[in-house]
Amino acid sequence: MVLGGMLWGIQMGISGDHSTFPAHAHLNLLGWVSLFLFGIYYHLHPATDRDRWACVQVWIWIVATVILTIGVAMVHSGREGGDPIAAIGSLIVFADMLLFGWLVIRSSPSESGSAR
């Protein structure tokens, strides 16, 4: 996703058309930064990383980020139909963040190395 975001940024710079910048930013923040942070957390919490829900959480995030990015790009490039796509992607990302929060909260104190 980061390579896609970088290429998109280069394309915007070359063309001089930055109308889809918000979608580019969503792709980089959700698709690169957030996934990187999830990876750090799961690496530091191996028991949670081994949970099948962690894998589900990451794949939902990837799919929802793509949906959201497409919707936001459509909205900012003047294409009809982008708003509902962006809304659906946003709601899925939000629900998936709740899933990640649940995974964090339910991890045992012994696994995290400190009592909560």
Secondary structure, 3 states (H helix, E strand, C coil): CHHHHHHHHHHHHHHCCCCCHHHHHHHHHHHHHHHHHHHHHHHHCHHHHHCHHHHHHHHHHHHHHHHHHHHHHHHHCCCCCHHHHHHHHHHHHHHHHHHHHHHHHHCCHHHHCCCC
